[in-house]
Amino acid sequence: MIARHHVWTLRETLIVAVLGAVFGVLYLGWVQVWLIAQAIFGPVTMDVVMGFWFIVSMIAAAIIRKPGVALISEVLAAGVQILIGSPAGLILLLSGLVQGAGAEAVFAATRWRRYSLPVLMAAGVGAAVFSFIYTWIRFDYGALEPGLLVVMFVLRCVSGALLGGLLAYLVVNALYRTGVLAGLRIDHDRRAAAPAG
């Protein structure tokens, strides 16, 4: 039996779909940032910029606050990238699944009840850890120098925390202040937590 508060409303479904579409476009654009930055940072560039590719999972989850939101929004964003012509192709769906699962795991650990800045940053790290394991297997990281691997892992976790979690927190707060999130779960939770009077 699915708990009633776990069922998505039409409005929530549409919001997740829109966020997936918007960030799918932004994610594809971010590839250009990665390519430019590569000239500066060299081989660790992907780890430095990777966190932004996790952000939709944290934004959507912090707004909707229901199981599966982080995972589905990240897979949707990957799907949109494929539809608009990402050269990476279908493998992006697997990347989105892995990254979304990493963020979802952190929200699941709070039983989908906490979406504070530390939790969002932890979700960014969760996505980073899952994605690192995935890219380790896909690109044979075992052949790399241990010291470089440590640097890559730390940079990716920091990127996940900052470009994923912290940036998501700022975006969600900015959206909340506009009033467009009125009536959603984030709005109910914040009103309930606000001091009376």
C-alpha positions, 0 to 999 in steps of 0.5 A: 500500500502506497502512503497517500503523501507519497502519491504525486499530484498532477502539478507535482508531476508537471513540475518534475517534468519541466525541471527535467526538461529545463535542466536537460538543456542546461546540462547539455550547455554545461558540456561546453563549460567542461570543454573550455575548462579542460584547457585550464584544469586538465584531466581532473576537469570533469570532476571539478564541473561534475556537480552541476550535472546532479543539481536537478535531482536536489532541486526537484526533491527539495520542492516536491519532497517525495520518494523517487523525485531525485531519481526520476528528475535526473533520468528525465534530464538525461532523456531530454539531453538525448532528444535534443542531440547529445553526442553521448547518446543512450548511455546518458540514461544510465548516467542519470540513473546512477547520479539520481540514485546517489542523491535519492539514497541520501533523501531515503536515509532521512525518510524523505523528511529533511531537505536542509542545506547539509542534507542537500549537500550530502545528496550532492556527495551521494551523487558524486560517490555513485557516479565515481563508482560508475565512471571507475568501471566505465573508464577503467580508473583502476589503471590510474595513479592512486594519488590522482584517483584520490584527487579526482574523488575529492574534487568530485565530492566537493563539486557535488556538494557545492555545484549540486547541493549548495547551488540547488539550495540557493535556486530553491530559495530564490524560487520559493521567494517568488511565490511559484512554489505556494501550495507545494510540500516545501511551502507546507513544511516551511509554513509549519516550521515558521514561528507563530505570530 
